[in-house]
Amino acid sequence: MLNTKLKQLFATAMFLIMTMFIGEQASAATGSTGGSDNFFQHYVVGPFSELIKGIAGFFHGNYGLSIIFVTIIVRVLVFPLFANQYKKQRAMQEKMALVKPELDAIQSKLKKTKDPVKQREIQQEMMQLYQKHNINPLAMGCLPMLIQFPILIGFYYAIRSTPEIASHSFLWFNLGHSDIIVSLCAGFMYFIQFYVSQKLNAQNAQTNPAAQQSAKIMGFFFPVMMTIFSINVPAALPLYWLTSGLLLTIQSVVLHQVYQKNKKAIQPAESATK
């Protein structure tokens, strides 16, 4: 559902805010406690930092390639969560499409009545409809994204806390300084991600114009916010976001193709059993 896409974008936005602001307090605390006493720094940020250094050594000290490679590793690690979330989304989309005529009728009755008692009765009718078709509107929250946060935040601060990155140049830019071109590319990449998700969910979007409009607003707002964040941080971070956004877009397309292929394979089998 498009509402789920909005939740994903919102969760990612919260990740950026958490890492940019809340996490700064953790970094300050780490500096005051000597580093090793901080659990998150020692067991999450530290290993990521060593991984970046180790892979950079494999690439003859190229920290740009190291960040790209570690980003691929991170996306592969969280892919099972992403795939499971996608599968649940599509199942929920199909159920919601099935009950949409009944749900629209119930919502129409709810809008027409002002009586609190009748409103509760209609809401109860809506819940019974959900129960009948085994639909849980709250099941498609941001939990998978929240589970990914420790990994993603750890990687974020590993980049920031690795001194070697600050003085390293990659392609045309310095990883330790902000770069407008990389920042714009990172923001544009997340616009592409939104555009692709809209295309992949075009059929479902037609069933909910209001959600479609909200998704468009968020889809344009988020890349702008990403660009602003990127301009104000070292270029190593938008390089990470750019790579991560590209991989996430590819994963979405692959999962969509696999889902459509499996769906086409299942439909003839279901028809044959009828």
N, C-alpha and C positions, 0 to 999 in steps of 0.2 A: 504494500500500500504506500501511497505517497506520504501518508502521515508517518510511516516508519522511516521513509527517506528523510523527512524533516527531523525525526529524532536522531538519526545518524549524523546529520549535519550539525545539529545542536550539540550532540555529544562530542563531536570533533572540535567544535568551537569551545566547549567547556575544557577540553584537553589543552587547547592553546592557552586559554586564560589561566588554567591551573599551573601549567608549566612556566608561563611568563611571569606570573605574579605570586601565587602561593608557593611555588617551588623556590622562588628567590629567598624566602624565609628559611627554607630548609638548607639552602646553600650557605646562607649566613651563619646558621646554627652549626653547620659542618665546619666552617672555618674557625668558629670559636671553640669547638670541642676537640679539635685535632684530627678530624676526619675519620679515623678508624673506630671511634666510639659511636659513630652514627650508623645505625643498622642499614638504612637504605643506601647510604654512600658506600658502605663496606661490601654489601652482598649484591647490590644491583648496579649502581653506577660504576664502581670499581671494576667488576668483571667486564662490563661493556667497554670501558676505557682501555683495558688491556687487550680486548679483542680488536678494537680499532687499531691499536698500535701494532699488534701481531700481524694483522692482515696488511697494514701499510708496509710492514717489512717485507711481506711476500711480494708486494707490488713495488719494491725498491724505494720505499719511503713515500709513495704517492698516497696522501691522506684523502684526496678527493675520491679516488677509486675505492679506497678502503671504506669510506662512508657509504658509497653506492652499494658495495658488496654486502656490508653489514645490514643495510636497509633491506636488501633482498632476503637475508637470513631472517630478519625480524618479521617481514611480511609472510614468509613461509611458515614461521612458528605460529603466527596468529591466524593462518589461513583456515585451519579446522573450525575455529570459532566463527570466522566470517562465513564459511560455507554452511555451517549449521544454522546460522542466523538467516542466511539467504533462503535455505530450504523451508524454514518456518514461515518466512515472509510470503513466499509463493503459495504455500498451503493456506495461509490466512487470507490471501488475496482471492483465491478461488472460492473459499467459503463465504467471504463477504459479497462476492459477485453473485453467489447463489441466493443469498437471503436479501439482496438489495431491494427487490420490489416490496417485500414484506416490511423491511426496515424503513423504507421511504414512507410507506403508509402509516406506520406507527409514529414516525417523527412528524408527519403532517398533522396527525391527531394531537400530538404533544404541543405543537405550535399554536393550535387553534384554541386550546383550553387554558383558562386562567385559574381554574380551581385547583388548589394544592393537592387535595385528595385525589382528584382524577389524574393529576400529573404523576403522582406516586404510582397509581394503578397502571398507567401507560408505561412508566419506566419499568415497572415489574414485568409487564408484558414483553418489553424489549429484552430484559434479562432472561426471560423464559425462552425467547427466540434464540438468544445466544447459547443457552444451555442445550436446547434441542439439537443444534448443529455443532455443538462442542467448540464454541468460539469463546476465546478469552481475550477481550480487547486490551487487557493489561499485560498480556504475555509477551508482547513485542516491544518491550522497553529497551533501555540502553545497557542492560547488564553485560552483554558481550563486549561492548565498547569499554565499559568500566573495568572489566577483567583485563583488557589490553592496556589500560592506563599505566600500571606499574612498569611494564616492559617498555612502552613508548616513552614515558617520562624518564626512565632510567637511561635510555639511549640518548634522549635530549640532553640530559645533564652530563653524560659521558662526553658528548661532543664539546660542551661548554667547558668542561674541567680538564680537557686534554691540552696542555700547553703547546705541544708540537703542532696542533692544528692552526693555532693563531698566526703562526709565521709561515704557513705553507701556501704556495700558489698552485692553483689548479685551473687549467685552461686559461682564460683571460682574467680571472679574478683571484683575490686573496681570500682564503677561507676564514681568516680572522677579522675581516672587515666587511661591512655591508656592501652589497652590490645591487644596483637598481635593476639590471637586466635579469639576474637570477631571481630577484624578488618578483618581478613581473611574470617570469616564466612559471614560478611556483603558483602565483595567483591564477594565471591562465590555465594551468594544469587542473586546478580544482574546478574551474568553470567547465573544462572539457569533461571532467568526471561527472559533474552535474548534468551536462548536456547528454552524455551517453546514457546515464541512468534514466533520464526523461524519455529517450528513444526506446530503451529496453522495456519501459513500463508504460508506453503510450496507450496500449489498450486498456490498462487498468485506470489510467488517468482520466479517461473519458467518463468513467462511472462516478467521479468525484471532482467536479469542476472547482469547488471551493478549495479543496486540498491542493489541486493543481495550481491555482493562483498563489496560494501560500508558499508552495514549493518553489515557484518561480522567483518570488521575492527573496526567499532564503538563498536560492541558488545564485542570485546575482550579488547578494549582500556578502555571502561567505568568502568568495574569491577576493573581494575588495578588502575584507578584514584580514585575510591571509596575506595579501600584498603589503598592507600596512605593518603587520607583525614582522614580515620578512625584511622590510626596509630598515627596521630598528634593531636587528640582531646580526651577528656575524653570518657571512654568506654560507658557511657550512650547514647552517640550519635550514634555510630555504632549499639548499641542494638536497638535504634529507627529505624535506617535504615534497619537493618536486619528484624525486625518485619514488617515494612512497605513494604519491597520488597517481603516478603513471602505473605502478604495479597494481594498485587498488582498482583502477579502471580496467586493466587487462583481466584481472581476476573476475570482475563483474561480468565482462563480456563472455569469458570462458564458462562461468557458471550458468549464465543465461543460455548459451548454446547447448551445454550438457543437459540442462533442465528441459529445454524444448525437444531435444532428441529423445530423451527418456519418456517425455509425455507423449510423443508421437508413437513410440514403441508400445506404450501401455494401452493407448486408446483402441487399436485393433484387437488386442487381446480381450479387453473388456467387452467390446462389441460381439466378439465370438462366443462369449459365455452367456450372452443374453438370449 
